[in-house]
Amino acid sequence: MKKGYFGDFGGQFVPELLMPPLLELEEAVEKIVHSDEFQQEFTRLLTDFVGRPTALTHCANISRELGFNLWLKREDLAHTGAHKVNNTVGQALLTKMMGKPRMLAETGAGQHGVATATAAALLDLECEIYMGAIDVKRQSHNVRRMELLGARCIPVESGTQTLKDAINAAMRVWIANQQTTHYCFGTAAGAHPFPLLVREFQSVIGREAKAQFKEKTGEMPYMVVACVGGGSNAIGMFHEFVEEESVKIVGVEAAGTGEPGCTNSAPINLGTPGVLHGMNTLLLQTEEGQIMPSHSIAPGLDYPGVGPEHVHLHDIGRAQYGTVNDHQALNAFQMLCRKEGILPALESSHAVAWVLENRKSIPKDANVIVNLSGRGDKDMGILEEYLNKHGK
Ligand SMILES: *Cc1c(COP(=O)(O)O)cnc(C)c1O
């Protein structure tokens, strides 16, 4: 396999000036991340700070109704309420061990910004978060959280003033400040080595799930399922199971409102090949290559591209990628609240919804593990608005 590629996808499609920091990072991954010293300290932080291992919960009430077993890997129980902190603690520790005093990051809805600011505070790093000016207004709550954690939040006024432009701005600042600064990328996408680096830090999810499930049942699950935005919680869950050929792997993309021609966030199902943020992948774009606006009720799924490894797993038929619309995700959200006492993130609700919508294709008594990527407290505003408009 070509360096930094997953089949035909991935690579390093970046301006010349971005190559030195990427090469430095590649070397750091080899020398530092794979060292015993790093691994021991990372494991300690995941245990003592993040609160790992997170639970593997059997949903007894929903399982009874479905006729097969639904299990949840509870990333909602991780510190800050989602899986993102696994990655930011890993990258903060790497920054520290590379001898750099500062991290910067982009954020869309603000979740990755908060997770980065959290890890920076823990490891005494300076922290700057680039955020589209429109997102800053929409997510003032998260901006406050980042500031309380000691980070500086910088509104990006260019382009559409959203995530895509925040990433471009952060890249430019990284180029100019390579000596002192690490760019803490938020998902398993972007230029090599970010997809590998983020997978490395998130794969603790699947490793734990496999061991916990084995301890409880002595078996391998029938299927693992996760929602796909950029693809980090999903690849974190899938990586450990890719070699286990008996285990079915399902990624779930957001279909938006679900009407024909509506904006969505499903590039694997509805996109075409192209280059964005340093990688060759599938994208929502016009025939001329203009990136199209994406939409999902779940802010964390709202991205027009996807991590290259998912496109590859789809290509070779090792994983299947389905879609779920806003309404179906809301139904799953309510079901989990009422029947299991768990208030899931809207992103994670997409993964649960896929299982509910496809229940007829799943054998009786099968074991399905869904990665519950985060908790839903952050989504109360969106939920209230939706439920007011659509009833219930
Ligand atoms: C950010 C986020 C996602 C989507 O990001 P991935 O990189 O695809 O995992 C999913 N769930 C939650 C709770 C998130 O915060």
PDBQT file of the ligand as one rigid body, heavy atoms in Angstrom, charges set to zero:
ROOT
HETATM    1  C1  LIG A 401     -18.112  14.849  16.706  1.00  0.00    +0.000 C 
HETATM    2  C2  LIG A 401     -19.051  13.763  17.039  1.00  0.00    +0.000 A 
HETATM    3  C3  LIG A 401     -19.356  12.740  16.111  1.00  0.00    +0.000 A 
HETATM    4  C4  LIG A 401     -18.847  12.717  14.695  1.00  0.00    +0.000 C 
HETATM    5  O1  LIG A 401     -17.471  12.668  14.549  1.00  0.00    +0.000 OA
HETATM    6  P1  LIG A 401     -16.701  11.366  14.072  1.00  0.00    +0.000 P 
HETATM    7  O2  LIG A 401     -15.318  11.833  13.832  1.00  0.00    +0.000 OA
HETATM    8  O3  LIG A 401     -17.363  10.851  12.842  1.00  0.00    +0.000 OA
HETATM    9  O4  LIG A 401     -16.792  10.385  15.181  1.00  0.00    +0.000 OA
HETATM   10  C5  LIG A 401     -20.200  11.722  16.511  1.00  0.00    +0.000 A 
HETATM   11  N1  LIG A 401     -20.749  11.700  17.742  1.00  0.00    +0.000 NA
HETATM   12  C6  LIG A 401     -20.490  12.662  18.657  1.00  0.00    +0.000 A 
HETATM   13  C7  LIG A 401     -21.143  12.578  19.989  1.00  0.00    +0.000 C 
HETATM   14  C8  LIG A 401     -19.649  13.723  18.338  1.00  0.00    +0.000 A 
HETATM   15  O5  LIG A 401     -19.411  14.683  19.241  1.00  0.00    +0.000 OA
ENDROOT
TORSDOF 0
